[in-house]
Amino acid sequence: MKLPRLLPVFFAAWFCVPALNAADTNYPDVAWSLVQVSLVPDQISVVTSDTPVIGVNFEPFWGAQKNVDVLNLQPLFGTSERIQGISVQGFGKTDRFSGLQFGLVNFITNFQGVDFSLVSAVWESRGLQVGLANFSGNTVPPSCREEGIPHGGGMQLGVFNSTTNGIQMGLLNYNENSPIPWMILFNASAR
C-alpha cells in the first residue's frame, strides 16, 4: 500500500485518539494547542476547553473554548472568554473580542474590530457593527453587561441601531445621548 493512501488514516487517528481521552484526569496538561476540534466540550475534543488555542478552533455544534487566537469556527453555538482574530459563530456569547466577527446573533461584552451579524449586542464597542439590528451600551441585554458605564462608542451600520454613545447610520437609529434620540438615516452622540 502506498504512503499517500495511509495519510488520511493517520490524520483521522491523530484527531480521534486524543478525543476519546480529553475528559480523563490523566490527559496531558498542555500550555496551548495549535488545533482544537470538539464535538462536545471537554468530552469529545482534542484538548480541554481551558487550554488556549493559538491556531484553529473548530466546534461544529456547541463550543466552549475559553481562549482562541487566529481562527474560531463555531457555526451553531459558542461561548468564549476571549477571542482574537477571525471568528464565525452562529449564536455566540463572548466576553472580550478583538478582530473580525461573522455570525447570526452575537453578544459581546468588550468589543474591538468589525462585526458582521444579523443581530449584534455589544456592551462596550470600539469598532464597527454591521447588521440588521445593532445594540450597544445600555441598550444591550443584561447577559452581556458589566458594572458601570460603557466607555467606548463605536459605529453602527444597520436597519435598526440602538446605542448610548457613538455614531449610527441606518433606517432607524436610537441614541440615548443624542440631542434628538430617535432619528432616521443618521444619529450621533452629543458627548
KADA-V31528 format. One record per residue. N is the residue number from 1. OMEGA is omega in radians with two decimals (NA if undefined). NEAR is the number of other ideal C-beta (glycine too) atoms within 10 Angstrom. Layout:
BEGIN
n:N omega:OMEGA near:NEAR
n:N omega:OMEGA near:NEAR
END
This chain:
BEGIN
n:1 omega:-3.10 near:6
n:2 omega:-3.13 near:6
n:3 omega:3.13 near:7
n:4 omega:3.12 near:7
n:5 omega:3.14 near:8
n:6 omega:-3.10 near:10
n:7 omega:3.10 near:10
n:8 omega:3.12 near:9
n:9 omega:3.11 near:10
n:10 omega:3.13 near:10
n:11 omega:3.13 near:10
n:12 omega:3.13 near:10
n:13 omega:-3.14 near:10
n:14 omega:3.13 near:12
n:15 omega:-3.01 near:13
n:16 omega:-3.08 near:12
n:17 omega:3.10 near:10
n:18 omega:-3.10 near:17
n:19 omega:-3.12 near:18
n:20 omega:-3.05 near:12
n:21 omega:-3.04 near:12
n:22 omega:3.14 near:20
n:23 omega:-3.13 near:14
n:24 omega:-3.14 near:9
n:25 omega:3.12 near:5
n:26 omega:3.14 near:6
n:27 omega:-3.07 near:16
n:28 omega:3.11 near:9
n:29 omega:-3.11 near:9
n:30 omega:-3.11 near:11
n:31 omega:3.14 near:7
n:32 omega:-3.12 near:12
n:33 omega:3.06 near:19
n:34 omega:-3.04 near:11
n:35 omega:2.99 near:14
n:36 omega:3.01 near:25
n:37 omega:-3.05 near:18
n:38 omega:3.02 near:26
n:39 omega:3.04 near:13
n:40 omega:-3.09 near:14
n:41 omega:3.12 near:21
n:42 omega:3.09 near:14
n:43 omega:3.10 near:12
n:44 omega:-3.06 near:14
n:45 omega:3.12 near:27
n:46 omega:3.09 near:22
n:47 omega:-3.14 near:25
n:48 omega:-3.13 near:20
n:49 omega:3.09 near:21
n:50 omega:-3.10 near:12
n:51 omega:3.10 near:21
n:52 omega:3.10 near:18
n:53 omega:3.09 near:26
n:54 omega:-3.04 near:17
n:55 omega:-3.07 near:15
n:56 omega:3.04 near:16
n:57 omega:-3.14 near:30
n:58 omega:3.11 near:19
n:59 omega:-2.94 near:26
n:60 omega:-3.06 near:12
n:61 omega:-3.06 near:14
n:62 omega:-3.08 near:14
n:63 omega:3.11 near:26
n:64 omega:3.13 near:19
n:65 omega:-3.01 near:28
n:66 omega:-3.08 near:17
n:67 omega:-3.13 near:19
n:68 omega:3.01 near:30
n:69 omega:3.06 near:17
n:70 omega:-3.04 near:16
n:71 omega:3.12 near:16
n:72 omega:3.13 near:29
n:73 omega:3.08 near:19
n:74 omega:-2.96 near:28
n:75 omega:3.12 near:17
n:76 omega:-3.09 near:14
n:77 omega:3.11 near:17
n:78 omega:3.02 near:28
n:79 omega:3.14 near:19
n:80 omega:3.04 near:26
n:81 omega:-3.09 near:16
n:82 omega:3.05 near:16
n:83 omega:3.05 near:30
n:84 omega:-3.13 near:17
n:85 omega:-3.14 near:19
n:86 omega:-3.10 near:15
n:87 omega:3.02 near:28
n:88 omega:3.14 near:17
n:89 omega:3.04 near:29
n:90 omega:3.02 near:17
n:91 omega:-3.03 near:17
n:92 omega:3.05 near:27
n:93 omega:-3.09 near:18
n:94 omega:3.12 near:26
n:95 omega:-3.13 near:17
n:96 omega:-3.13 near:16
n:97 omega:3.03 near:27
n:98 omega:3.10 near:17
n:99 omega:-3.08 near:20
n:100 omega:-3.06 near:14
n:101 omega:3.01 near:28
n:102 omega:3.12 near:17
n:103 omega:3.07 near:24
n:104 omega:3.12 near:16
n:105 omega:-3.11 near:17
n:106 omega:3.06 near:28
n:107 omega:-3.08 near:24
n:108 omega:3.13 near:32
n:109 omega:3.11 near:20
n:110 omega:-2.98 near:20
n:111 omega:2.99 near:28
n:112 omega:3.12 near:17
n:113 omega:3.14 near:21
n:114 omega:-3.12 near:14
n:115 omega:3.04 near:26
n:116 omega:-3.13 near:16
n:117 omega:3.06 near:26
n:118 omega:3.08 near:13
n:119 omega:-3.10 near:18
n:120 omega:3.10 near:29
n:121 omega:-3.07 near:26
n:122 omega:3.13 near:33
n:123 omega:3.14 near:25
n:124 omega:-3.06 near:24
n:125 omega:3.00 near:30
n:126 omega:-3.09 near:17
n:127 omega:-3.09 near:22
n:128 omega:3.05 near:17
n:129 omega:3.12 near:31
n:130 omega:-3.14 near:17
n:131 omega:3.09 near:23
n:132 omega:3.13 near:14
n:133 omega:-3.13 near:19
n:134 omega:3.13 near:31
n:135 omega:3.03 near:26
n:136 omega:-3.12 near:30
n:137 omega:-3.08 near:25
n:138 omega:-3.12 near:15
n:139 omega:3.14 near:18
n:140 omega:3.08 near:23
n:141 omega:-3.12 near:10
n:142 omega:-3.09 near:6
n:143 omega:3.14 near:10
n:144 omega:3.10 near:21
n:145 omega:2.99 near:16
n:146 omega:3.09 near:11
n:147 omega:3.07 near:4
n:148 omega:-3.08 near:8
n:149 omega:3.11 near:10
n:150 omega:-3.05 near:24
n:151 omega:-3.06 near:11
n:152 omega:3.13 near:17
n:153 omega:-3.14 near:23
n:154 omega:-3.14 near:24
n:155 omega:-3.13 near:20
n:156 omega:3.02 near:30
n:157 omega:-3.12 near:15
n:158 omega:3.08 near:23
n:159 omega:3.07 near:12
n:160 omega:3.13 near:17
n:161 omega:3.13 near:30
n:162 omega:-3.12 near:25
n:163 omega:3.02 near:31
n:164 omega:-3.10 near:20
n:165 omega:3.10 near:23
n:166 omega:-3.13 near:26
n:167 omega:-3.09 near:19
n:168 omega:3.00 near:28
n:169 omega:-3.11 near:15
n:170 omega:-3.12 near:23
n:171 omega:3.11 near:11
n:172 omega:-3.06 near:16
n:173 omega:3.04 near:26
n:174 omega:3.12 near:18
n:175 omega:-3.04 near:27
n:176 omega:-3.08 near:13
n:177 omega:3.09 near:17
n:178 omega:3.07 near:21
n:179 omega:3.04 near:10
n:180 omega:-3.00 near:9
n:181 omega:-3.13 near:12
n:182 omega:3.14 near:11
n:183 omega:2.99 near:17
n:184 omega:3.09 near:9
n:185 omega:-3.07 near:10
n:186 omega:3.03 near:12
n:187 omega:3.14 near:25
n:188 omega:3.11 near:18
n:189 omega:3.10 near:17
n:190 omega:-3.12 near:9
n:191 omega:NA near:7
END
